[in-house]
Amino acid sequence: MMNIGIVSKRSGLPAKTIRYYEDIGLVCPSRGENGYRDFSPHDLVKLSFVGRARSVGFSIEECRMLLSLYQKKQRPSSEVKAVAEKHLVSIEAKIREMQEMSGMLRDLVARCNNDDNHECAIMDGLASSA
C-alpha cells in the first residue's frame, strides 16, 4: 500500500488532483486505522491512466467511461475507439475554431497603424463584431 505522496510522485499527479479524483469517485483508496489513504498498485494504475487520458484532453466523464472500459476484460475495442473518435472530432473542431480566431485577429493586427492616433483598427474591428 502507498500513501498519497508516493502515489503522487509515481503517477505524476498533484496530491490535490488525486484527492479530487477520490471525491468524484474515480479512485476509492482504502483507509488505514490512522485514517490515511492507502492506495493499492491498482489505484496507481488507474490514476496514471486518468492522468494520461486528461493530458490528451478527455473530460472527466470520458475518463470515467474509459476507466470502466479499461476494467472490463471482455471489452470490444470498438467501444473504446468510438469514445476516442468522438473526442478527436471535438479536438479538430476546436482547432478549426482557433484557426478562425487566429486569422481574424491576425487581420486586425495587420490593419493596426501602431501609432499615437486614437483610432485603432483592432478596437474598430472588435466593436463591429459585437
QUICOR-V859159 format. One record per residue. N is the residue number from 1. SS is DSSP state (a for helix, b for strand, c for the rest). OMEGA is omega in degrees with one decimal (none if undefined). D_CENTER is the distance of its C-alpha to the mean C-alpha in whole Angstrom. Layout:
n->N ss->SS omega->OMEGA d_center->D_CENTER
n->N ss->SS omega->OMEGA d_center->D_CENTER
//
This chain:
n->1 ss->c omega->-176.0 d_center->28
n->2 ss->b omega->175.4 d_center->25
n->3 ss->c omega->-174.6 d_center->25
n->4 ss->a omega->178.8 d_center->21
n->5 ss->a omega->179.3 d_center->22
n->6 ss->a omega->179.9 d_center->23
n->7 ss->a omega->178.0 d_center->20
n->8 ss->a omega->-179.1 d_center->17
n->9 ss->a omega->-176.5 d_center->19
n->10 ss->a omega->-178.4 d_center->19
n->11 ss->a omega->-176.2 d_center->16
n->12 ss->c omega->-179.6 d_center->14
n->13 ss->c omega->175.5 d_center->13
n->14 ss->c omega->179.1 d_center->14
n->15 ss->a omega->-180.0 d_center->17
n->16 ss->a omega->178.5 d_center->15
n->17 ss->a omega->179.2 d_center->12
n->18 ss->a omega->177.7 d_center->14
n->19 ss->a omega->177.6 d_center->16
n->20 ss->a omega->179.4 d_center->14
n->21 ss->a omega->174.6 d_center->13
n->22 ss->a omega->-179.1 d_center->17
n->23 ss->a omega->-177.9 d_center->17
n->24 ss->c omega->172.8 d_center->15
n->25 ss->c omega->176.5 d_center->17
n->26 ss->c omega->173.8 d_center->14
n->27 ss->c omega->-179.6 d_center->17
n->28 ss->c omega->-179.9 d_center->21
n->29 ss->c omega->175.9 d_center->22
n->30 ss->b omega->178.0 d_center->26
n->31 ss->b omega->176.2 d_center->28
n->32 ss->c omega->178.7 d_center->31
n->33 ss->c omega->179.2 d_center->34
n->34 ss->c omega->179.9 d_center->33
n->35 ss->c omega->179.8 d_center->30
n->36 ss->c omega->177.9 d_center->28
n->37 ss->b omega->173.3 d_center->25
n->38 ss->b omega->-178.3 d_center->26
n->39 ss->b omega->177.7 d_center->23
n->40 ss->c omega->173.5 d_center->24
n->41 ss->a omega->177.9 d_center->23
n->42 ss->a omega->176.4 d_center->22
n->43 ss->a omega->179.0 d_center->19
n->44 ss->a omega->178.1 d_center->18
n->45 ss->a omega->-179.7 d_center->18
n->46 ss->a omega->179.8 d_center->16
n->47 ss->a omega->177.8 d_center->14
n->48 ss->a omega->177.9 d_center->13
n->49 ss->a omega->-179.6 d_center->12
n->50 ss->a omega->178.6 d_center->9
n->51 ss->a omega->178.6 d_center->8
n->52 ss->a omega->179.0 d_center->9
n->53 ss->a omega->178.5 d_center->7
n->54 ss->a omega->-178.0 d_center->4
n->55 ss->a omega->174.3 d_center->5
n->56 ss->c omega->169.0 d_center->6
n->57 ss->c omega->177.2 d_center->4
n->58 ss->c omega->177.7 d_center->5
n->59 ss->c omega->176.8 d_center->6
n->60 ss->a omega->-179.5 d_center->8
n->61 ss->a omega->175.7 d_center->11
n->62 ss->a omega->176.6 d_center->10
n->63 ss->a omega->178.6 d_center->9
n->64 ss->a omega->179.4 d_center->12
n->65 ss->a omega->179.8 d_center->14
n->66 ss->a omega->176.3 d_center->13
n->67 ss->a omega->178.4 d_center->15
n->68 ss->a omega->178.4 d_center->18
n->69 ss->a omega->179.9 d_center->18
n->70 ss->a omega->-176.8 d_center->18
n->71 ss->a omega->176.3 d_center->21
n->72 ss->c omega->179.9 d_center->23
n->73 ss->c omega->-178.8 d_center->25
n->74 ss->c omega->-176.9 d_center->27
n->75 ss->c omega->172.7 d_center->24
n->76 ss->c omega->-179.3 d_center->24
n->77 ss->a omega->179.7 d_center->22
n->78 ss->a omega->177.6 d_center->22
n->79 ss->a omega->179.0 d_center->20
n->80 ss->a omega->-179.7 d_center->17
n->81 ss->a omega->179.7 d_center->18
n->82 ss->a omega->178.1 d_center->18
n->83 ss->a omega->-178.4 d_center->15
n->84 ss->a omega->179.4 d_center->13
n->85 ss->a omega->178.5 d_center->16
n->86 ss->a omega->179.0 d_center->15
n->87 ss->a omega->179.0 d_center->11
n->88 ss->a omega->177.3 d_center->13
n->89 ss->a omega->178.7 d_center->15
n->90 ss->a omega->178.8 d_center->13
n->91 ss->a omega->-178.4 d_center->11
n->92 ss->a omega->176.1 d_center->15
n->93 ss->a omega->178.5 d_center->16
n->94 ss->a omega->177.8 d_center->14
n->95 ss->a omega->178.5 d_center->15
n->96 ss->a omega->178.1 d_center->19
n->97 ss->a omega->-179.9 d_center->18
n->98 ss->a omega->177.8 d_center->17
n->99 ss->a omega->176.6 d_center->20
n->100 ss->a omega->178.4 d_center->22
n->101 ss->a omega->179.6 d_center->22
n->102 ss->a omega->178.9 d_center->22
n->103 ss->a omega->179.2 d_center->26
n->104 ss->a omega->-179.2 d_center->27
n->105 ss->a omega->177.0 d_center->26
n->106 ss->a omega->178.7 d_center->28
n->107 ss->a omega->179.2 d_center->31
n->108 ss->a omega->179.6 d_center->31
n->109 ss->a omega->-179.5 d_center->31
n->110 ss->a omega->-178.9 d_center->33
n->111 ss->a omega->-179.0 d_center->36
n->112 ss->c omega->179.4 d_center->36
n->113 ss->c omega->177.9 d_center->39
n->114 ss->c omega->179.9 d_center->38
n->115 ss->c omega->-178.4 d_center->41
n->116 ss->c omega->179.6 d_center->42
n->117 ss->c omega->-178.9 d_center->43
n->118 ss->c omega->178.1 d_center->41
n->119 ss->c omega->-175.1 d_center->41
n->120 ss->c omega->-179.8 d_center->37
n->121 ss->a omega->179.6 d_center->36
n->122 ss->a omega->-180.0 d_center->32
n->123 ss->a omega->178.1 d_center->33
n->124 ss->a omega->-179.8 d_center->35
n->125 ss->a omega->178.9 d_center->33
n->126 ss->a omega->179.5 d_center->30
n->127 ss->a omega->-178.5 d_center->33
n->128 ss->a omega->178.6 d_center->34
n->129 ss->a omega->-178.5 d_center->30
n->130 ss->c omega->none d_center->30
//
